[in-house]
Amino acid sequence: MKKTLMSAIALLFCICFASAQTTAPATAKKPKTTATTTKPATTATTAKPAAGPTKKDGTPDMRYKANKQAAAPAGPTKKDGTPDMRYKANKQAAAAKPAATAKPKGN
């Protein structure tokens, strides 16, 4: 009896785990996009030119020393290498940096 009960519980667990991994159904309604609502496109040409070589998409190629130095934070950093936002120099650098440098989600 114990083996049967444990097998049933294990089977139920596997089924629940497998169903949690599925994506949303394809029949879900998506909002319609209209031609009148257009957003201004942000391109790599509006960004500050790189100090060294760039990739095909216009972003700085971080394999080169000149680009790494240009991307270095203005002030002190934390142990993980991110800028320490308690310092004025890092706050000013973050405020001057455009919001278009963030990576798009899902790509």
N, CA, C and O atoms as CSV, one atom per row, in Angstrom:
chain,resi,resn,atom,element,x,y,z
A,1,MET,N,N,0.822,-1.188,0.000
A,1,MET,CA,C,0.000,0.000,0.000
A,1,MET,C,C,0.880,1.271,0.000
A,1,MET,O,O,0.572,2.247,-0.683
A,2,LYS,N,N,1.961,1.238,0.768
A,2,LYS,CA,C,2.834,2.396,0.843
A,2,LYS,C,C,3.478,2.675,-0.512
A,2,LYS,O,O,3.593,3.829,-0.924
A,3,LYS,N,N,3.899,1.613,-1.204
A,3,LYS,CA,C,4.543,1.792,-2.501
A,3,LYS,C,C,3.567,2.383,-3.515
A,3,LYS,O,O,3.946,3.239,-4.315
A,4,THR,N,N,2.311,1.932,-3.485
A,4,THR,CA,C,1.299,2.441,-4.406
A,4,THR,C,C,1.016,3.916,-4.122
A,4,THR,O,O,0.909,4.725,-5.044
A,5,LEU,N,N,0.900,4.251,-2.856
A,5,LEU,CA,C,0.627,5.634,-2.472
A,5,LEU,C,C,1.804,6.541,-2.852
A,5,LEU,O,O,1.596,7.639,-3.370
A,6,MET,N,N,3.016,6.096,-2.601
A,6,MET,CA,C,4.187,6.896,-2.951
A,6,MET,C,C,4.316,7.033,-4.470
A,6,MET,O,O,4.712,8.092,-4.956
A,7,SER,N,N,3.997,6.004,-5.209
A,7,SER,CA,C,4.039,6.071,-6.671
A,7,SER,C,C,3.013,7.066,-7.190
A,7,SER,O,O,3.295,7.824,-8.117
A,8,ALA,N,N,1.828,7.067,-6.599
A,8,ALA,CA,C,0.779,7.999,-7.009
A,8,ALA,C,C,1.197,9.438,-6.714
A,8,ALA,O,O,0.967,10.330,-7.530
A,9,ILE,N,N,1.799,9.664,-5.572
A,9,ILE,CA,C,2.253,11.010,-5.210
A,9,ILE,C,C,3.367,11.463,-6.153
A,9,ILE,O,O,3.384,12.616,-6.586
A,10,ALA,N,N,4.296,10.561,-6.473
A,10,ALA,CA,C,5.386,10.905,-7.384
A,10,ALA,C,C,4.849,11.222,-8.773
A,10,ALA,O,O,5.317,12.160,-9.418
A,11,LEU,N,N,3.874,10.451,-9.237
A,11,LEU,CA,C,3.262,10.693,-10.542
A,11,LEU,C,C,2.536,12.035,-10.554
A,11,LEU,O,O,2.639,12.785,-11.524
A,12,LEU,N,N,1.817,12.337,-9.503
A,12,LEU,CA,C,1.107,13.613,-9.404
A,12,LEU,C,C,2.098,14.781,-9.396
A,12,LEU,O,O,1.857,15.806,-10.033
A,13,PHE,N,N,3.196,14.626,-8.685
A,13,PHE,CA,C,4.224,15.665,-8.646
A,13,PHE,C,C,4.809,15.903,-10.027
A,13,PHE,O,O,4.989,17.049,-10.438
A,14,CYS,N,N,5.107,14.829,-10.743
A,14,CYS,CA,C,5.683,14.960,-12.089
A,14,CYS,C,C,4.714,15.648,-13.046
A,14,CYS,O,O,5.123,16.467,-13.869
A,15,ILE,N,N,3.453,15.319,-12.938
A,15,ILE,CA,C,2.444,15.941,-13.807
A,15,ILE,C,C,2.329,17.432,-13.496
A,15,ILE,O,O,2.259,18.252,-14.412
A,16,CYS,N,N,2.310,17.784,-12.220
A,16,CYS,CA,C,2.222,19.204,-11.833
A,16,CYS,C,C,3.460,19.959,-12.289
A,16,CYS,O,O,3.359,21.085,-12.777
A,17,PHE,N,N,4.609,19.355,-12.134
A,17,PHE,CA,C,5.856,19.994,-12.531
A,17,PHE,C,C,5.899,20.196,-14.037
A,17,PHE,O,O,6.336,21.250,-14.500
A,18,ALA,N,N,5.462,19.228,-14.801
A,18,ALA,CA,C,5.484,19.326,-16.259
A,18,ALA,C,C,4.479,20.363,-16.750
A,18,ALA,O,O,4.756,21.071,-17.718
A,19,SER,N,N,3.338,20.466,-16.116
A,19,SER,CA,C,2.333,21.434,-16.566
A,19,SER,C,C,2.732,22.859,-16.219
A,19,SER,O,O,2.282,23.798,-16.876
A,20,ALA,N,N,3.563,23.040,-15.207
A,20,ALA,CA,C,4.022,24.378,-14.839
A,20,ALA,C,C,5.029,24.907,-15.849
A,20,ALA,O,O,5.272,26.113,-15.890
A,21,GLN,N,N,5.617,24.048,-16.657
A,21,GLN,CA,C,6.642,24.453,-17.605
A,21,GLN,C,C,6.083,24.853,-18.967
A,21,GLN,O,O,6.838,25.313,-19.824
A,22,THR,N,N,4.799,24.690,-19.184
A,22,THR,CA,C,4.235,25.027,-20.485
A,22,THR,C,C,4.035,26.525,-20.609
A,22,THR,O,O,3.892,27.226,-19.608
A,23,THR,N,N,4.026,27.014,-21.844
A,23,THR,CA,C,3.832,28.439,-22.099
A,23,THR,C,C,2.353,28.744,-22.237
A,23,THR,O,O,1.516,27.843,-22.203
A,24,ALA,N,N,2.039,30.014,-22.391
A,24,ALA,CA,C,0.657,30.443,-22.555
A,24,ALA,C,C,0.106,29.886,-23.862
A,24,ALA,O,O,0.853,29.732,-24.828
A,25,PRO,N,N,-1.171,29.588,-23.906
A,25,PRO,CA,C,-1.747,29.044,-25.135
A,25,PRO,C,C,-1.682,30.058,-26.274
A,25,PRO,O,O,-1.732,31.267,-26.049
A,26,ALA,N,N,-1.570,29.553,-27.483
A,26,ALA,CA,C,-1.451,30.406,-28.665
A,26,ALA,C,C,-2.762,31.107,-28.987
A,26,ALA,O,O,-2.777,32.060,-29.765
A,27,THR,N,N,-3.855,30.650,-28.402
A,27,THR,CA,C,-5.155,31.239,-28.701
A,27,THR,C,C,-5.448,32.467,-27.849
A,27,THR,O,O,-6.516,33.064,-27.980
A,28,ALA,N,N,-4.521,32.854,-26.983
A,28,ALA,CA,C,-4.733,34.036,-26.152
A,28,ALA,C,C,-4.824,35.272,-27.038
A,28,ALA,O,O,-4.083,35.413,-28.011
A,29,LYS,N,N,-5.745,36.164,-26.683
A,29,LYS,CA,C,-5.940,37.369,-27.478
A,29,LYS,C,C,-4.786,38.334,-27.252
A,29,LYS,O,O,-4.366,38.575,-26.120
A,30,LYS,N,N,-4.288,38.873,-28.340
A,30,LYS,CA,C,-3.229,39.865,-28.284
A,30,LYS,C,C,-3.834,41.225,-28.604
A,30,LYS,O,O,-4.734,41.318,-29.439
A,31,PRO,N,N,-3.352,42.285,-27.950
A,31,PRO,CA,C,-3.907,43.602,-28.257
A,31,PRO,C,C,-3.571,44.005,-29.695
A,31,PRO,O,O,-2.470,43.765,-30.191
A,32,LYS,N,N,-4.544,44.614,-30.332
A,32,LYS,CA,C,-4.341,45.052,-31.712
A,32,LYS,C,C,-3.487,46.309,-31.722
A,32,LYS,O,O,-3.629,47.181,-30.865
A,33,THR,N,N,-2.610,46.388,-32.693
A,33,THR,CA,C,-1.806,47.589,-32.851
A,33,THR,C,C,-2.400,48.403,-33.992
A,33,THR,O,O,-2.820,47.863,-35.015
A,34,THR,N,N,-2.422,49.691,-33.789
A,34,THR,CA,C,-2.978,50.561,-34.818
A,34,THR,C,C,-1.859,51.342,-35.466
A,34,THR,O,O,-0.794,51.535,-34.880
A,35,ALA,N,N,-2.110,51.781,-36.666
A,35,ALA,CA,C,-1.105,52.523,-37.416
A,35,ALA,C,C,-0.920,53.933,-36.856
A,35,ALA,O,O,0.109,54.561,-37.105
A,36,THR,N,N,-1.893,54.437,-36.109
A,36,THR,CA,C,-1.803,55.795,-35.588
A,36,THR,C,C,-0.903,55.892,-34.365
A,36,THR,O,O,-0.408,56.974,-34.049
A,37,THR,N,N,-0.683,54.784,-33.674
A,37,THR,CA,C,0.168,54.836,-32.494
A,37,THR,C,C,1.554,54.329,-32.874
A,37,THR,O,O,1.799,53.125,-32.945
A,38,THR,N,N,2.439,55.264,-33.111
A,38,THR,CA,C,3.811,54.904,-33.435
A,38,THR,C,C,4.735,55.498,-32.395
A,38,THR,O,O,4.529,56.612,-31.913
A,39,LYS,N,N,5.754,54.734,-32.060
A,39,LYS,CA,C,6.732,55.191,-31.083
A,39,LYS,C,C,7.989,55.620,-31.826
A,39,LYS,O,O,8.341,55.017,-32.840
A,40,PRO,N,N,8.666,56.647,-31.340
A,40,PRO,CA,C,9.912,57.036,-32.001
A,40,PRO,C,C,10.956,55.935,-31.820
A,40,PRO,O,O,11.126,55.399,-30.725
A,41,ALA,N,N,11.631,55.614,-32.881
A,41,ALA,CA,C,12.629,54.547,-32.843
A,41,ALA,C,C,13.923,55.069,-32.236
A,41,ALA,O,O,14.385,56.160,-32.572
A,42,THR,N,N,14.501,54.280,-31.341
A,42,THR,CA,C,15.790,54.640,-30.787
A,42,THR,C,C,16.833,53.819,-31.523
A,42,THR,O,O,16.748,52.592,-31.582
A,43,THR,N,N,17.801,54.496,-32.074
A,43,THR,CA,C,18.830,53.812,-32.845
A,43,THR,C,C,20.168,53.986,-32.181
A,43,THR,O,O,20.336,54.804,-31.276
A,44,ALA,N,N,21.113,53.207,-32.643
A,44,ALA,CA,C,22.456,53.282,-32.079
A,44,ALA,C,C,23.166,54.556,-32.521
A,44,ALA,O,O,24.177,54.930,-31.926
A,45,THR,N,N,22.663,55.225,-33.545
A,45,THR,CA,C,23.319,56.440,-34.019
A,45,THR,C,C,23.108,57.603,-33.058
A,45,THR,O,O,23.889,58.554,-33.071
A,46,THR,N,N,22.061,57.550,-32.216
A,46,THR,CA,C,21.829,58.622,-31.263
A,46,THR,C,C,22.717,58.486,-30.043
A,46,THR,O,O,22.846,59.436,-29.271
A,47,ALA,N,N,23.331,57.336,-29.849
A,47,ALA,CA,C,24.193,57.119,-28.697
A,47,ALA,C,C,25.549,57.796,-28.910
A,47,ALA,O,O,25.927,58.134,-30.032
A,48,LYS,N,N,26.262,57.981,-27.811
A,48,LYS,CA,C,27.578,58.590,-27.853
A,48,LYS,C,C,28.526,57.667,-28.618
A,48,LYS,O,O,28.485,56.453,-28.414
A,49,PRO,N,N,29.369,58.200,-29.483
A,49,PRO,CA,C,30.274,57.337,-30.241
A,49,PRO,C,C,31.229,56.596,-29.313
A,49,PRO,O,O,31.641,57.124,-28.280
A,50,ALA,N,N,31.572,55.379,-29.689
A,50,ALA,CA,C,32.459,54.552,-28.875
A,50,ALA,C,C,33.890,55.064,-28.976
A,50,ALA,O,O,34.273,55.693,-29.963
A,51,ALA,N,N,34.673,54.784,-27.938
A,51,ALA,CA,C,36.066,55.217,-27.916
A,51,ALA,C,C,36.925,54.366,-28.847
A,51,ALA,O,O,37.978,54.810,-29.306
A,52,GLY,N,N,36.478,53.155,-29.122
A,52,GLY,CA,C,37.241,52.244,-29.964
A,52,GLY,C,C,36.336,51.610,-31.014
A,52,GLY,O,O,35.314,52.188,-31.382
A,53,PRO,N,N,36.704,50.427,-31.496
A,53,PRO,CA,C,35.925,49.744,-32.534
A,53,PRO,C,C,34.511,49.384,-32.067
A,53,PRO,O,O,34.268,49.166,-30.880
A,54,THR,N,N,33.596,49.327,-33.020
A,54,THR,CA,C,32.213,48.984,-32.706
A,54,THR,C,C,31.804,47.714,-33.434
A,54,THR,O,O,32.457,47.283,-34.385
A,55,LYS,N,N,30.704,47.122,-32.967
A,55,LYS,CA,C,30.148,45.948,-33.631
A,55,LYS,C,C,29.273,46.414,-34.791
A,55,LYS,O,O,29.115,47.616,-35.007
A,56,LYS,N,N,28.704,45.465,-35.541
A,56,LYS,CA,C,27.888,45.803,-36.701
A,56,LYS,C,C,26.651,46.615,-36.322
A,56,LYS,O,O,26.198,47.456,-37.098
A,57,ASP,N,N,26.102,46.363,-35.121
A,57,ASP,CA,C,24.901,47.081,-34.702
A,57,ASP,C,C,25.198,48.448,-34.100
A,57,ASP,O,O,24.273,49.155,-33.700
A,58,GLY,N,N,26.470,48.833,-34.028
A,58,GLY,CA,C,26.830,50.168,-33.562
A,58,GLY,C,C,27.194,50.249,-32.097
A,58,GLY,O,O,27.614,51.308,-31.633
A,59,THR,N,N,27.047,49.165,-31.350
A,59,THR,CA,C,27.407,49.182,-29.941
A,59,THR,C,C,28.906,48.973,-29.794
A,59,THR,O,O,29.524,48.345,-30.653
A,60,PRO,N,N,29.506,49.486,-28.721
A,60,PRO,CA,C,30.954,49.337,-28.550
A,60,PRO,C,C,31.342,47.868,-28.389
A,60,PRO,O,O,30.644,47.106,-27.720
A,61,ASP,N,N,32.445,47.480,-28.997
A,61,ASP,CA,C,32.957,46.120,-28.887
A,61,ASP,C,C,33.802,46.041,-27.620
A,61,ASP,O,O,34.891,46.611,-27.561
A,62,MET,N,N,33.303,45.338,-26.607
A,62,MET,CA,C,33.931,45.334,-25.294
A,62,MET,C,C,35.174,44.447,-25.228
A,62,MET,O,O,35.737,44.275,-24.147
A,63,ARG,N,N,35.613,43.887,-26.341
A,63,ARG,CA,C,36.857,43.122,-26.355
A,63,ARG,C,C,38.065,44.043,-26.389
A,63,ARG,O,O,39.189,43.596,-26.157
A,64,TYR,N,N,37.851,45.321,-26.675
A,64,TYR,CA,C,38.953,46.270,-26.820
A,64,TYR,C,C,39.100,47.120,-25.562
A,64,TYR,O,O,38.114,47.492,-24.926
A,65,LYS,N,N,40.346,47.418,-25.217
A,65,LYS,CA,C,40.672,48.131,-23.985
A,65,LYS,C,C,40.072,49.539,-23.962
A,65,LYS,O,O,39.614,49.995,-22.914
A,66,ALA,N,N,40.071,50.222,-25.087
A,66,ALA,CA,C,39.559,51.588,-25.136
A,66,ALA,C,C,38.075,51.631,-24.777
A,66,ALA,O,O,37.631,52.550,-24.089
A,67,ASN,N,N,37.315,50.652,-25.235
A,67,ASN,CA,C,35.887,50.618,-24.921
A,67,ASN,C,C,35.643,50.233,-23.468
A,67,ASN,O,O,34.692,50.719,-22.856
A,68,LYS,N,N,36.476,49.375,-22.910
A,68,LYS,CA,C,36.330,48.995,-21.508
A,68,LYS,C,C,36.597,50.179,-20.596
A,68,LYS,O,O,35.903,50.365,-19.596
A,69,GLN,N,N,37.609,50.989,-20.937
A,69,GLN,CA,C,37.932,52.149,-20.120
A,69,GLN,C,C,36.836,53.200,-20.216
A,69,GLN,O,O,36.554,53.877,-19.226
A,70,ALA,N,N,36.218,53.355,-21.365
A,70,ALA,CA,C,35.151,54.334,-21.526
A,70,ALA,C,C,33.908,53.924,-20.746
A,70,ALA,O,O,33.141,54.783,-20.313
A,71,ALA,N,N,33.698,52.619,-20.561
A,71,ALA,CA,C,32.523,52.125,-19.851
A,71,ALA,C,C,32.757,52.045,-18.348
A,71,ALA,O,O,31.826,51.722,-17.611
A,72,ALA,N,N,33.947,52.323,-17.875
A,72,ALA,CA,C,34.263,52.237,-16.456
A,72,ALA,C,C,33.470,53.286,-15.685
A,72,ALA,O,O,33.276,54.396,-16.182
A,73,PRO,N,N,33.009,52.954,-14.480
A,73,PRO,CA,C,32.238,53.918,-13.685
A,73,PRO,C,C,33.098,55.114,-13.277
A,73,PRO,O,O,34.322,55.012,-13.187
A,74,ALA,N,N,32.444,56.238,-13.035
A,74,ALA,CA,C,33.145,57.476,-12.719
A,74,ALA,C,C,33.738,57.457,-11.325
A,74,ALA,O,O,34.766,58.092,-11.089
A,75,GLY,N,N,33.118,56.744,-10.393
A,75,GLY,CA,C,33.576,56.756,-9.015
A,75,GLY,C,C,33.841,55.357,-8.497
A,75,GLY,O,O,34.069,54.435,-9.280
A,76,PRO,N,N,33.812,55.190,-7.164
A,76,PRO,CA,C,34.095,53.891,-6.544
A,76,PRO,C,C,33.074,52.825,-6.945
A,76,PRO,O,O,31.929,53.133,-7.277
A,77,THR,N,N,33.512,51.572,-6.906
A,77,THR,CA,C,32.631,50.460,-7.252
A,77,THR,C,C,32.458,49.523,-6.065
A,77,THR,O,O,33.233,49.553,-5.109
A,78,LYS,N,N,31.421,48.688,-6.149
A,78,LYS,CA,C,31.201,47.660,-5.135
A,78,LYS,C,C,32.050,46.444,-5.474
A,78,LYS,O,O,32.752,46.441,-6.486
A,79,LYS,N,N,31.994,45.417,-4.646
A,79,LYS,CA,C,32.804,44.227,-4.862
A,79,LYS,C,C,32.448,43.519,-6.167
A,79,LYS,O,O,33.315,42.910,-6.794
A,80,ASP,N,N,31.185,43.592,-6.582
A,80,ASP,CA,C,30.785,42.912,-7.810
A,80,ASP,C,C,31.074,43.741,-9.060
A,80,ASP,O,O,30.786,43.287,-10.167
A,81,GLY,N,N,31.631,44.935,-8.918
A,81,GLY,CA,C,32.031,45.746,-10.058
A,81,GLY,C,C,31.019,46.790,-10.480
A,81,GLY,O,O,31.318,47.604,-11.355
A,82,THR,N,N,29.837,46.798,-9.895
A,82,THR,CA,C,28.845,47.801,-10.241
A,82,THR,C,C,29.145,49.103,-9.513
A,82,THR,O,O,29.742,49.078,-8.437
A,83,PRO,N,N,28.743,50.245,-10.078
A,83,PRO,CA,C,29.034,51.528,-9.419
A,83,PRO,C,C,28.324,51.634,-8.072
A,83,PRO,O,O,27.174,51.218,-7.934
A,84,ASP,N,N,29.009,52.186,-7.091
A,84,ASP,CA,C,28.439,52.392,-5.766
A,84,ASP,C,C,27.662,53.702,-5.793
A,84,ASP,O,O,28.260,54.775,-5.868
A,85,MET,N,N,26.341,53.625,-5.731
A,85,MET,CA,C,25.487,54.793,-5.909
A,85,MET,C,C,25.432,55.695,-4.678
A,85,MET,O,O,24.674,56.665,-4.660
A,86,ARG,N,N,26.216,55.394,-3.659
A,86,ARG,CA,C,26.282,56.290,-2.502
A,86,ARG,C,C,27.167,57.492,-2.781
A,86,ARG,O,O,27.159,58.458,-2.018
A,87,TYR,N,N,27.931,57.443,-3.867
A,87,TYR,CA,C,28.870,58.510,-4.188
A,87,TYR,C,C,28.314,59.419,-5.281
A,87,TYR,O,O,27.650,58.971,-6.216
A,88,LYS,N,N,28.605,60.701,-5.132
A,88,LYS,CA,C,28.070,61.729,-6.021
A,88,LYS,C,C,28.502,61.522,-7.474
A,88,LYS,O,O,27.704,61.733,-8.388
A,89,ALA,N,N,29.736,61.119,-7.696
A,89,ALA,CA,C,30.238,60.946,-9.062
A,89,ALA,C,C,29.443,59.875,-9.812
A,89,ALA,O,O,29.144,60.039,-10.995
A,90,ASN,N,N,29.103,58.795,-9.135
A,90,ASN,CA,C,28.332,57.728,-9.780
A,90,ASN,C,C,26.890,58.149,-10.024
A,90,ASN,O,O,26.291,57.756,-11.025
A,91,LYS,N,N,26.329,58.942,-9.123
A,91,LYS,CA,C,24.956,59.415,-9.316
A,91,LYS,C,C,24.873,60.348,-10.523
A,91,LYS,O,O,23.929,60.270,-11.309
A,92,GLN,N,N,25.856,61.223,-10.665
A,92,GLN,CA,C,25.862,62.144,-11.800
A,92,GLN,C,C,26.059,61.400,-13.114
A,92,GLN,O,O,25.442,61.752,-14.119
A,93,ALA,N,N,26.901,60.386,-13.122
A,93,ALA,CA,C,27.137,59.611,-14.336
A,93,ALA,C,C,25.887,58.835,-14.736
A,93,ALA,O,O,25.602,58.698,-15.925
A,94,ALA,N,N,25.136,58.326,-13.758
A,94,ALA,CA,C,23.910,57.587,-14.047
A,94,ALA,C,C,22.835,58.525,-14.574
A,94,ALA,O,O,22.044,58.138,-15.435
A,95,ALA,N,N,22.794,59.756,-14.068
A,95,ALA,CA,C,21.800,60.715,-14.531
A,95,ALA,C,C,22.109,61.175,-15.948
A,95,ALA,O,O,21.188,61.459,-16.713
A,96,ALA,N,N,23.375,61.256,-16.313
A,96,ALA,CA,C,23.768,61.706,-17.643
A,96,ALA,C,C,23.632,60.609,-18.688
A,96,ALA,O,O,23.562,60.902,-19.881
A,97,LYS,N,N,23.595,59.351,-18.262
A,97,LYS,CA,C,23.512,58.225,-19.196
A,97,LYS,C,C,22.088,58.127,-19.756
A,97,LYS,O,O,21.131,58.158,-18.982
A,98,PRO,N,N,21.923,58.010,-21.078
A,98,PRO,CA,C,20.586,57.920,-21.654
A,98,PRO,C,C,19.921,56.585,-21.312
A,98,PRO,O,O,20.603,55.585,-21.087
A,99,ALA,N,N,18.585,56.577,-21.274
A,99,ALA,CA,C,17.825,55.373,-20.920
A,99,ALA,C,C,17.829,54.355,-22.062
A,99,ALA,O,O,17.444,53.208,-21.836
A,100,ALA,N,N,18.241,54.716,-23.261
A,100,ALA,CA,C,18.204,53.813,-24.399
A,100,ALA,C,C,19.300,52.770,-24.353
A,100,ALA,O,O,19.331,51.889,-25.211
A,101,THR,N,N,20.207,52.834,-23.376
A,101,THR,CA,C,21.289,51.864,-23.319
A,101,THR,C,C,20.857,50.554,-22.684
A,101,THR,O,O,21.633,49.599,-22.684
A,102,ALA,N,N,19.654,50.473,-22.146
A,102,ALA,CA,C,19.188,49.240,-21.532
A,102,ALA,C,C,18.921,48.189,-22.599
A,102,ALA,O,O,18.495,48.512,-23.708
A,103,LYS,N,N,19.174,46.927,-22.256
A,103,LYS,CA,C,18.955,45.830,-23.195
A,103,LYS,C,C,17.472,45.496,-23.248
A,103,LYS,O,O,16.807,45.501,-22.213
A,104,PRO,N,N,16.938,45.206,-24.433
A,104,PRO,CA,C,15.529,44.834,-24.525
A,104,PRO,C,C,15.299,43.457,-23.943
A,104,PRO,O,O,16.155,42.580,-24.056
A,105,LYS,N,N,14.154,43.261,-23.325
A,105,LYS,CA,C,13.828,41.986,-22.714
A,105,LYS,C,C,13.400,40.995,-23.788
A,105,LYS,O,O,12.798,41.362,-24.797
A,106,GLY,N,N,13.726,39.742,-23.547
A,106,GLY,CA,C,13.273,38.685,-24.436
A,106,GLY,C,C,14.190,38.402,-25.595
A,106,GLY,O,O,13.908,37.484,-26.365
A,107,ASN,N,N,15.253,39.122,-25.764
A,107,ASN,CA,C,16.173,38.859,-26.875
A,107,ASN,C,C,17.447,38.280,-26.388
A,107,ASN,O,O,18.341,37.996,-27.186
